[in-house]
Amino acid sequence: MELVTGKPSLQNALDESSAFLSARFRYQAHAVMRPPVIILLSVGFVIALMPVYARQNPAPLRSAAENTNRFDPAAATKAWLATIPRDRREKSDAYFEGGYWLLLWNFLLLAAISVFLLESRISARLRDFAERVSRSKNLRVACYAVAYLLLVYVLSFPLNLYEHFFREHHYGFATQSFLPWFREQLIGFGLTTIGGTILLIALYTVFRRAPRTAWIWGTAVAVVFMLVVMFIAPVFIEPLFNTYKPITNPEIKNPILAMARANQIPAKQVFEVDASRQNTRVSANVAGLFGTTRIALNDNLLKQCALPEIRAVMAHEMGHYVLNHGVKLLTYAGIFLAIGFALTRVLFDAAVRRWGVRWGVRSIADDAFGINTSREPDSMAKVALRLGAYRKLDPTPLEEFVFFDHPSGRARIRMAMDWKAANLPAGESPAVETALLPNSH
């Protein structure tokens, strides 16, 4: 985009004036011209000679705001985007948009695996195995969690292999061969198993002790767990996958540390990460909490970007830290977790009432366990009716969700009748007992 900065010369201006006041026009003007016409011609003549005056008397410099107004951000943005060849844009778009579908496929796969484990009663058998292994409730949860996570990992491995290995190689981002990649996958699975088991033990402890407010306490436990992970990740987790070494080049290190000091980021060193052995992506971060804060940038950034670009990237990452984006994301995650736990409580109770017997699922209140053990569904119904003396028997779903710390009488009776229907001996009548309860009128 070029700007024309030249100005008409005096000769051009005079030529234009002469053309404007041609011989014939001057004759007619002299003969019949009226004052308004004279005024208009005078103005036109002055306008024609303005470039000459401007050349002899330059205008003062424009302000920064006036110069900014002459810059078109939309056009500049298009110009930057146009520097990327079309084939590279199409490849990038295809890769990123494919990620939308992978989110859906991963969700559907996880849901299908969960339904499969329930319908096949593999989940129930894992629970029974855990109960035989230990009498401790926490150890039972741990045994079940390890087995469950292993099954989910194995069943989801084909999609994982495609998404994180073959697809990354296809688009030219991955640099690892299969064995190093698989080794890191096993490390990640081990960390997930340890962390997931600890989290499930804590959650089930909360669910048992505070069933009414489990969704609130469950959210608190999950948020604390994520906070701990954010704290320990830079020191204990990330070094399991990459090597971190201090950057000694002062041209790179000093400007970054200067920006850190100016923004009160408690870091005294900048680290380089050997990410190029895994992929070609450029990346950097400012991570950690409570004394574990660390500034790091990967070697791809150092190899592919100039110093001003590196500073721009690091300033962006420092913005995440200074503006507390990590804490904000943690807060948003807590809100969504609270909603998720609340919905899970409602949906879990509904699912247990409908499919609990077929899946072998037990509620937290152990009603299903009690029926399975006593095999007395009618007695369970009678007890539920007795409790109805001081507990509303048939509340609305909202009432039951907010005010009940145990299933309502209607929910318990329905569970008992579902069990009875599923376990009714052949030829036995499904008639409901109608005998009056003791002390009933």
N, C-alpha and C positions, 0 to 999 in steps of 0.2 A: 504494500500500500504506500504510494508516494504522495507527498504534499507539495503543491506548486507554491513556491515562495516568491517568485519574481513579480515585479510591479510594472505597469505600462510606463513607457518613457514620455517625456514632454512632447516629443514629436507626434506620438500616437494620440495623445490627448488632443493636441491641436488639430490633427487630421480629423478626429471624430467630431470636434466642434465645427470644423469647416464643412464636413459632410452634413452635419445637423442643420447648419444655417446655409443651405445651398443658395446659389445666386437668385433663382426664381423665388424661393421662399423669402429671402431678404427683401426683394422688391415688393412682394405682396405685403409683407409685414410693415414696410415703411409707408405703404399707401393706405392700408385699411386697418392696421393693428390697433386693438383696444387695450387698455391698461391691464386687464386680467391675463391676456395672452402674453404681454410683455413680461409679466411676473413669472409665468410658467417657463418661458424661454430662458429667463435669467437663472431660475433654479436649475434647469437642465444644464446650462452652461457651467454653473458652479460644480454640479455633480460630476460633469465630464472632466473637470480640472482637479478634482479631489485627489486622484492618484499622484498627480504631480506634487501637490502639497505634502502628501504623505511621504513621498520620496525625499523631499527636501527637509521635512520635519518628522523624523521617526516617532511612532506612537510609543508610549511607555510600555514597559514589560507587563504582560498579563499576570494576574495573580495565579497562585497554585490552583485555586478553585476553578478559575476560568480555563486553565490548561486541562484540568481534569475533565471538564465538561466536553472538551474536544476529543477525549479518548473514549472510544466505544467499547465497553467491556464485553458486550455480546459478540462483536466482531472479533475481538482479540481471543475470546474463548474458542470461537469457531476456527480461528487460525491455528491455535495450539492443537485442537483435536485433529485438524487436517494434516498435521505432521505425521500422524500414524497411518501407515498404508492400510488400504481397505481390507486386505487379506488378514492382517494382524488384528484389526478391529473385529472382524467376523469370528476369528478364532477365539479371541478373548470373550466375546459375547456368548459364544456357544459354550465355552467352559463355565462361565459364571451362571448362565441360565440353566445349564444342566444341574447345577447345585440346587436349584429350586426343586426339581423333581427328586433329587436324592434325599432331600428332607422328607418328602412324602413317602418315598419307598422305605426309608429307615423307620419311620413311624409305623407304617403298615406292617413291616416285617416284625417289629417288636410286639405289636398287638397280636399278630398271628401266632408268634411263638408263645405268648402268654396264654392265649386261648387253647393252643395245642397242649401245653403243659397242664392246663386245668381239665380239659376234656378227656385227655388220656389218663388222668389221675396220677400222672408222674409227680406233680407237685404234692399231692396228698401222700404218695409213697415216700417222697423225700422228707416230708414232715414226720411221718411215722418212723422212718429210719433215724432221724435226729432224736426223737423221743426215746428210742431204744439205746442210743449211744450214751446219752447223759440225762441225769435228772435235773441238771441246772437249766433254767429257762434261757439264760444268756448263751450257754453253750449250744443249746438246741437251735437258737436263732443263728448262731455262727455256722453251725454245720449245714443248716438249710441254705444260708446265704452263699456259702462257698460253692455248694453243689448247683444252686440255681444260676449263679453268675457264670460258672463254667459251661453249663448247658446253653445259656444265652450266647456266650462268646462263640462256642462251636457252631451253633445253628446260624448265627449271623456272619460267620467268617467269609463265606463266598462273596457277599455284598461288600464286606469290609475290604477284601482283597481287590475287588474291582475298583472300588471308590478310591482307596488310598495307595494302591500300587500300580495296577494296569492303567487306570485313567490318568494318573499323574505322569506316568511315562509317556503316554500317548500325546499329551499336550506339551511335553518337554520340560516339565517342572521338576521331576524327580531325578536324582542322581544315584540312588542306592540300588544295589542288586537285591535279589530276593532275601538271601540269608541275613544280611545286616538289617534289612527292613523287618523281617520276621522276629529277629532277636529283640528289637525295640518294641514290637507289638507284644511280646511276652512280658517284657518289663512293665509296659503299660497295663497289661492285664493283671499282673501281680499287684501293682499299686492300687488298681481299681478294686481288686478283691479285698485287700487289707482295709482300704478306706471305706468301701461299701459295707463290709461286715461290721466295722465299728459304728458306722452311721445307723445301720439297721438295728443293732443291739440297743443303741440309745433311743431310737424311735419306738421300738416295741416296749421298752421300759416305760416310756411316757404313755403309750397307748394303754398299757395295763393299769397304771396308777392313776391316770386322769382321763378316763374315757370321754367324759363330757366335754372337756376342753382340750382334747388331744390335738385338734387341728391348730390351736394356738401354740401349745408347747412343742408340737412337731415342727412348726415353722421356726421357732426360736432355736431348736436343736440344729436344724439344717443350716440356718444362717451362721450360727457359731462354728459349725463344721466348715463352711466355706471360708470364714474368716481365718480359721486356723490353717487351711490349705494355702490361702494367700500369704500368710506369714512364713510358712516353712518352705514353700515352693522354690524360691530363689536359692535357698541354702541346701536343701536336701533332695529335692525332686529334679529340678532342671539339670543339675550336674550329672544325673544318671544317663542323660541322653546326649549331652554336648560338653565340650571342654571350654571353659572360660579362662581367658588370660588377659592381664592388664595391657592396655594400649600404651605404648611408650612414645609414639610419634607426637611431639608437642603441637604440631600444626592441627592435629585432630583433637587431641585430648584437652588442651588448654581452653579453646573457645567453648567446648561443651561444659567443662567444669565452671567456667565463668558464668555461663547461663544458669547452671545449677545453683551457684552461690547467690546470684541475683534473685533467684526465685525460692531461696531457703530450702533447697532440696539437700538432705543430709547425706551426700555422697562425696567421697574423696578420691574415687577412682572410676575410670571408664573401662569396661571390659569388652573384648572381642569374642564372639561366639563362632565356632566352626560349623555354621549351618550349611556351608556349601557341600559338605559330604552327604547331605540328605536331599537338598533341593536347591533351586536357583532363585528363590524369592528373597527380596530385600526386606529387612525388618529391623526393628529396634524396640526397646522398651525401658521404662523406668518402673521397677517392680519392687514389692516388699513392704513390710510394715514394722514399726517398733524396732528400729535398729537393723533390719535386714534389707533396707532400701539399696537397690543396685541399678546403675545405669549400664546398659549393654546394647551393643549393636552388632549385627552379624557381618561376617566377612564378605557376603555378597554385596552389602551396602558399600563397604569400603572399596570393593573391586569395580562396581558398576556406576558409582556416583561420584561427582566432583565434590570438593569441600563445601561449597555453598549449599549443595543439595543435602549433604550429610547434616549440616547445621540446621537446615529447615526441617528435616525429619526428626532430629533430636528435640528441637523446640516444640514440635507437635506432640511428641511423646511426653515431654515435661508438662505440657498443657494438661494431659490426662491426669497426671499426678497432682499438680498444683490445684486444679479445679475439682479434685476429689471425685473423679469419674468412677474410680473403683468402688468407693463407698456408695455412690449413687446407684451404680449397677447392683450392688449388694442389697440396697434398699428395695429397688424394683424387683429383684429376685425374691426377696422376702414377701413382698405383696403378692406376687404370682404364686409363690409356694403356699401362702395362707389360703388363697382361693382354691388352689389345687387340692390341698388337704381337706378343706371343707367340702368340696365336691366329691372327693374320694370317700369321705365318711357317708354321705348320702347314697352315692352309687354303690358302695360296698354293701351297705345294709340291704339295698334293694336287690343286688345280685345274689347275696346269700339267701334271701328269702325265696328267690326264684330258682337258682341253680345250686345252692349250697350243698344240698344232699348229693346231687349228681357229681359235683366236683370234689366232694369230701372236704369242703372248706368249713372252718370253724370261726365263729365270730370272736371278737375280743372278750365278750361276756361269757363265753363258753356255753351258750345255750345249745348250740348244735352238738357240742361235745357231750353235754348232759343227756340229750336225747339219744345219741348214739350209745352212750354207756348204759343208761337205765332202760332204754327201749320202751319208754312209757310216754308216748305222745299225748294221750288223753290226760294223764296226770300233770304233764307240763301245762296243758291248757287250763286245768283246774287251778293250778298255782298262779297262773297269769291272771285268772279271774279274781282270786283272793287279793292279789296285789292291787286290783282295780278299786279296792276300798279307799285307797288314798293316792292312786295314780290314774290319770285319765287313760281309759282303755283304748280309745280310738282317736288320737289327736291328728291334726293336719300334718302333712310332711314338714312344714315350716316349724310348727310347734315341737315336733319330735326332734328336729335338728337342733333347735336353739335350747330347749329346756330339759331334754331327757338325757340322762347319763347312761341309761340302759335301754334296750329295745322296749317299745310300748307293748301293752297287753295284746293288741291286735297283731303286731309283728311277731310276737312270740307264738301266739296261737297259730298263725299262718305257717310259721316255720315248722311247728309240730305237725300240722296237718300235711304239709309237703312231705315231711319225713314219713308220715304214716302212709301216704299214697305211694311213695316209692318203695316202701318196705312191707306193704300189706301182703300177708300170705295168700297164695292162690285159693280162691273160693271163699275167703273171709269177707263178710259184709263190711263196707266202709261206713256203716251208720255211726253217727255221733252220739256219745253218751249224753243222756238227758237227765241223769239223776241229779237231784238238787244237792248243792254243796252244804256241808254242815253249817248250822247257824244262818242258813239263808231262809228267806221268807217269800 
